[in-house]
Amino acid sequence: MTEQSGAAPNSQQLAHYGQAGELFAITLVNLLLKVVTAGIYHFWAKTRVRRYVWSHTSFAGENFEYTGRGVQLLKGFIFALIFLSPLALIWGAPRFFPIQEYEQFALLWLLSLGVYPLLLWLIGFARFAARRYKLGHTRWRGIRFGMTGSARSHGNKMLGQTLLISITFGIYTPYMRSNLTANLLNNSWFGDQRFRYTGTGSGLIKRFWGFVVISILLGAIWGITVQLFLASLLEKMQSDGGSSGLLLQLTAVAVGLASYVPWAIAWLWFRAGEIRYYVANTTLDDVQYSIASLNTFEFIWLWTSNVGALVLTLGLAYPWVAVRSARYICDHLRVIGELDFASIAQSSQEVLKSGEGLAEALDIGAI
């Protein structure tokens, strides 16, 4: 990495110049090695992809660097499995005991009262821990990112904030999401400089209720359309003497899966506004951020087309999706203000030696 002095220009943006073809070659080799090692290579494969994406993303002429290692991810995953195994045994035990069905149901219901709150806490804990690992192993200009705070505390916040959503019948949702984001961002650092998040969620309340209304309207339109279609198909099946029974069943399954589409579109509409709000309320020293150019309909198209490509290609489009998404975010994120590079010292925080195993085990991890 080359040295530069002075301050960043008043307004700059990140750049991503990865190529889907190059990442596809890495992904293909990763896939083959996963097969050969019965899946154990997954953690090294994830590390290779991260190193490629990080190293092909730059700001102010300097590339980012990822220093994590596959063995650290594997170690974290093993620790997570050791921790989660007793919970899985407790949850599954009633299914193997020779007890009456109603007693089994009652026991499972009682266990769920303890398991589900614990699961919420674990999700909060895992998200904080995974972010701390990734930031701690990310560098720019030789300066390490990092996190302070406690994953345990974030798990407590996740559980408490979810409880507030329940007793407010969902009204508290944008505040809950903003508060959890605040805890992640306010504990994030670049060297010895802390990120600051000043949002409260109040700027999202109108958009959240817009999401609720849009979901209801789209859901109603979709439901009516589906009912008319199935009624027509059922009539055709009866006229054919029942020969279309399998077709009706397959169609019902497809319609059931597709019923999530209206909700997903409405959620992406809310999510686009939420991202703009989060970014606009985040600062680092005297530097502000903006992603105001992120267009809602472009964002919806980005994610729906990404999902469609992954489904249609059985995951083979992943390199194209990863590069496309990284480039889209970099093209829209603006860094406004002057960052005094000379005043930023290296972080003194300890770098984690094992990584995000719980997030991996709970299937909430990402690149």
JOQUICOR-V126759 format. One record per residue. RES is the residue in three letters. PHI is phi in whole degrees, 0 to 359 (NA if undefined). PSI is psi as a letter, one per 40 degrees, with the letter a starting at -180 (* if undefined). OMEGA is omega in radians with two decimals (999 if undefined). Layout:
# JOQUICOR-V126759
[[RES,PHI,PSI,OMEGA] [RES,PHI,PSI,OMEGA]]
This chain:
# JOQUICOR-V126759
[[MET,NA,h,-3.11] [THR,271,i,-3.13] [GLU,270,i,3.05] [GLN,227,i,3.12] [SER,241,i,3.12] [GLY,89,a,-3.05] [ALA,245,i,3.09] [ALA,292,i,3.08] [PRO,303,i,-3.04] [ASN,300,d,3.14] [SER,216,h,3.12] [GLN,223,i,3.07] [GLN,226,i,3.07] [LEU,286,i,3.10] [ALA,223,h,3.04] [HIS,235,h,-3.07] [TYR,235,f,3.04] [GLY,291,i,-3.14] [GLN,241,h,-3.11] [ALA,301,d,-3.13] [GLY,296,d,3.12] [GLU,294,d,3.14] [LEU,291,d,3.09] [PHE,296,d,3.12] [ALA,297,d,3.09] [ILE,296,d,-3.12] [THR,297,d,3.14] [LEU,295,d,3.09] [VAL,297,d,3.10] [ASN,302,d,-3.13] [LEU,298,d,3.14] [LEU,297,d,3.14] [LEU,290,d,3.05] [LYS,296,d,3.13] [VAL,296,d,-3.10] [VAL,296,d,-3.08] [THR,261,e,3.13] [ALA,57,f,3.05] [GLY,93,e,-3.08] [ILE,295,d,-3.11] [TYR,289,e,-3.11] [HIS,310,d,-3.04] [PHE,288,d,3.06] [TRP,286,d,3.10] [ALA,297,d,3.12] [LYS,298,d,3.12] [THR,296,d,3.13] [ARG,297,d,3.13] [VAL,294,d,3.11] [ARG,300,d,-3.13] [ARG,299,d,3.12] [TYR,293,d,-3.10] [VAL,296,d,-3.13] [TRP,299,d,-3.04] [SER,289,e,3.10] [HIS,255,e,3.04] [THR,241,h,-3.06] [SER,223,i,3.02] [PHE,217,h,-3.14] [ALA,54,f,3.07] [GLY,81,e,-3.11] [GLU,242,h,-3.14] [ASN,279,i,3.00] [PHE,280,i,-3.11] [GLU,223,h,3.08] [TYR,250,h,-3.04] [THR,247,e,3.13] [GLY,293,i,-3.11] [ARG,231,i,-3.11] [GLY,300,d,-3.10] [VAL,294,d,3.10] [GLN,291,d,3.10] [LEU,294,d,3.12] [LEU,297,d,3.14] [LYS,299,d,3.12] [GLY,297,d,-3.14] [PHE,293,d,3.12] [ILE,297,d,3.10] [PHE,301,d,-3.13] [ALA,294,d,3.13] [LEU,295,d,3.10] [ILE,298,d,-3.14] [PHE,288,d,-3.04] [LEU,277,d,-3.08] [SER,304,d,3.10] [PRO,299,d,3.12] [LEU,295,d,3.12] [ALA,295,d,3.13] [LEU,293,d,3.12] [ILE,298,d,-3.12] [TRP,292,d,-3.06] [GLY,271,e,-3.05] [ALA,304,d,-3.10] [PRO,302,d,-3.12] [ARG,286,e,-3.09] [PHE,251,e,3.11] [PHE,276,i,3.10] [PRO,282,g,3.13] [ILE,239,i,-3.12] [GLN,297,i,-3.08] [GLU,299,d,-3.11] [TYR,292,d,3.09] [GLU,290,d,3.10] [GLN,297,d,3.13] [PHE,298,d,-3.14] [ALA,297,d,-3.13] [LEU,293,d,3.11] [LEU,296,d,3.14] [TRP,295,d,3.11] [LEU,294,d,3.11] [LEU,296,d,-3.12] [SER,297,d,3.11] [LEU,298,d,3.11] [GLY,265,d,-3.06] [VAL,288,d,-3.07] [TYR,295,d,3.04] [PRO,299,d,3.11] [LEU,295,d,3.12] [LEU,297,d,3.08] [LEU,300,d,3.13] [TRP,297,d,-3.13] [LEU,295,d,3.12] [ILE,297,d,3.09] [GLY,299,d,3.11] [PHE,301,d,-3.06] [ALA,294,d,-3.13] [ARG,296,d,3.13] [PHE,294,d,-3.11] [ALA,296,d,3.14] [ALA,294,d,3.12] [ARG,294,d,3.14] [ARG,297,d,3.13] [TYR,295,d,-3.09] [LYS,295,d,3.12] [LEU,295,d,-3.13] [GLY,296,d,-3.14] [HIS,249,f,3.07] [THR,243,h,3.14] [ARG,233,i,3.00] [TRP,217,h,-3.03] [ARG,56,f,3.13] [GLY,82,e,-3.13] [ILE,266,h,-3.07] [ARG,272,h,2.94] [PHE,282,i,3.12] [GLY,188,i,3.12] [MET,219,i,2.94] [THR,251,a,-3.13] [GLY,90,a,-3.01] [SER,233,h,3.03] [ALA,296,d,3.11] [ARG,298,d,3.12] [SER,296,d,3.13] [HIS,293,d,3.05] [GLY,298,d,3.08] [ASN,298,d,3.13] [LYS,296,d,3.13] [MET,301,d,-3.12] [LEU,291,d,-3.12] [GLY,293,d,-3.13] [GLN,292,d,3.09] [THR,295,d,3.08] [LEU,298,d,3.11] [LEU,296,d,3.07] [ILE,298,d,-3.10] [SER,296,d,-3.07] [ILE,280,e,3.08] [THR,255,e,3.11] [PHE,56,f,3.05] [GLY,92,e,-3.07] [ILE,298,d,-3.06] [TYR,280,e,-3.02] [THR,309,d,-3.11] [PRO,297,d,3.11] [TYR,289,d,3.11] [MET,300,d,-3.12] [ARG,295,d,3.11] [SER,293,d,-3.13] [ASN,295,d,3.11] [LEU,292,d,3.07] [THR,296,d,3.11] [ALA,300,d,-3.12] [ASN,294,d,3.10] [LEU,288,d,-3.06] [LEU,287,d,-3.11] [ASN,290,e,3.06] [ASN,256,e,-3.14] [SER,262,i,-3.07] [TRP,226,i,2.87] [PHE,240,h,-2.99] [GLY,62,b,3.11] [ASP,259,e,3.12] [GLN,254,h,-3.09] [ARG,267,h,2.97] [PHE,286,i,3.12] [ARG,234,h,3.07] [TYR,239,h,-3.05] [THR,248,e,3.14] [GLY,289,i,3.12] [THR,238,e,-3.09] [GLY,98,e,-3.11] [SER,295,d,3.12] [GLY,286,e,-3.12] [LEU,252,e,-3.00] [ILE,296,d,3.13] [LYS,294,d,-3.13] [ARG,292,d,3.11] [PHE,297,d,3.12] [TRP,290,d,3.00] [GLY,296,d,3.08] [PHE,299,d,3.14] [VAL,297,d,-3.12] [VAL,295,d,3.14] [ILE,299,d,3.13] [SER,299,d,-3.13] [ILE,295,d,-3.11] [LEU,294,d,3.13] [LEU,296,d,3.12] [GLY,297,d,3.14] [ALA,294,d,3.13] [ILE,298,d,3.13] [TRP,297,d,-3.12] [GLY,297,d,3.12] [ILE,297,d,-3.14] [THR,299,d,-3.13] [VAL,295,d,-3.14] [GLN,299,d,3.13] [LEU,295,d,-3.12] [PHE,293,d,-3.13] [LEU,294,d,3.10] [ALA,297,d,3.11] [SER,295,d,-3.14] [LEU,293,d,3.12] [LEU,296,d,3.11] [GLU,297,d,3.11] [LYS,295,d,-3.14] [MET,297,d,3.14] [GLN,294,d,3.13] [SER,289,d,3.11] [ASP,270,e,3.13] [GLY,75,f,3.08] [GLY,87,e,-3.11] [SER,290,e,-3.13] [SER,261,e,-3.09] [GLY,301,d,3.14] [LEU,296,d,3.11] [LEU,299,d,3.13] [LEU,296,d,-3.14] [GLN,295,d,3.13] [LEU,296,d,3.12] [THR,295,d,3.13] [ALA,298,d,3.11] [VAL,296,d,-3.14] [ALA,298,d,3.13] [VAL,294,d,3.11] [GLY,298,d,3.11] [LEU,293,d,-3.12] [ALA,288,e,-3.14] [SER,295,e,3.10] [TYR,282,e,-3.05] [VAL,300,d,3.14] [PRO,302,d,3.13] [TRP,297,d,-3.13] [ALA,297,d,3.13] [ILE,296,d,3.11] [ALA,297,d,3.14] [TRP,294,d,3.11] [LEU,295,d,3.06] [TRP,299,d,3.09] [PHE,293,d,-3.06] [ARG,297,d,3.12] [ALA,299,d,3.10] [GLY,294,d,3.14] [GLU,296,d,3.13] [ILE,298,d,3.12] [ARG,301,d,-3.13] [TYR,294,d,-3.13] [TYR,299,d,-3.09] [VAL,295,d,-3.11] [ALA,295,d,-3.11] [ASN,255,e,3.14] [THR,244,h,3.11] [THR,224,i,3.01] [LEU,224,h,-3.04] [ASP,59,b,3.12] [ASP,261,e,-3.08] [VAL,264,h,3.07] [GLN,247,i,-3.11] [TYR,232,i,3.11] [SER,214,h,3.02] [ILE,226,f,-3.07] [ALA,299,d,-3.13] [SER,283,e,3.11] [LEU,291,h,-3.10] [ASN,279,h,-3.06] [THR,302,d,-3.07] [PHE,289,d,3.04] [GLU,296,d,3.14] [PHE,295,d,3.10] [ILE,298,d,3.13] [TRP,295,d,3.13] [LEU,304,d,-3.03] [TRP,284,d,3.12] [THR,292,d,3.12] [SER,289,d,3.07] [ASN,298,d,3.14] [VAL,297,d,3.12] [GLY,300,d,3.14] [ALA,295,d,3.13] [LEU,295,d,-3.13] [VAL,292,d,-3.07] [LEU,292,d,-3.12] [THR,258,e,-3.12] [LEU,55,f,3.08] [GLY,93,e,-3.10] [LEU,292,e,3.13] [ALA,277,e,-3.08] [TYR,306,d,3.13] [PRO,301,d,3.12] [TRP,296,d,3.14] [VAL,296,d,-3.11] [ALA,296,d,-3.13] [VAL,293,d,-3.12] [ARG,297,d,-3.12] [SER,292,d,3.12] [ALA,298,d,-3.14] [ARG,293,d,-3.13] [TYR,297,d,-3.13] [ILE,296,d,-3.14] [CYS,297,d,-3.13] [ASP,292,d,-3.06] [HIS,254,e,-3.11] [LEU,275,h,3.11] [ARG,248,h,3.07] [VAL,252,h,-3.01] [ILE,244,h,3.12] [GLY,121,a,-3.06] [GLU,248,h,3.11] [LEU,259,h,-3.11] [ASP,278,g,-3.09] [PHE,301,d,-3.05] [ALA,295,d,-3.08] [SER,272,e,-3.08] [ILE,268,h,3.14] [ALA,262,i,3.11] [GLN,296,i,3.12] [SER,292,i,3.10] [SER,262,e,-3.11] [GLN,288,i,3.12] [GLU,286,h,3.13] [VAL,275,h,-3.13] [LEU,295,i,-3.13] [LYS,264,e,3.04] [SER,226,i,-2.94] [GLY,231,h,2.84] [GLU,37,f,-3.10] [GLY,296,d,-3.12] [LEU,293,d,3.09] [ALA,297,d,3.11] [GLU,294,d,-3.11] [ALA,293,d,3.13] [LEU,273,e,3.11] [ASP,61,f,3.06] [ILE,239,e,3.13] [GLY,280,i,3.09] [ALA,214,i,3.10] [ILE,304,*,999]]
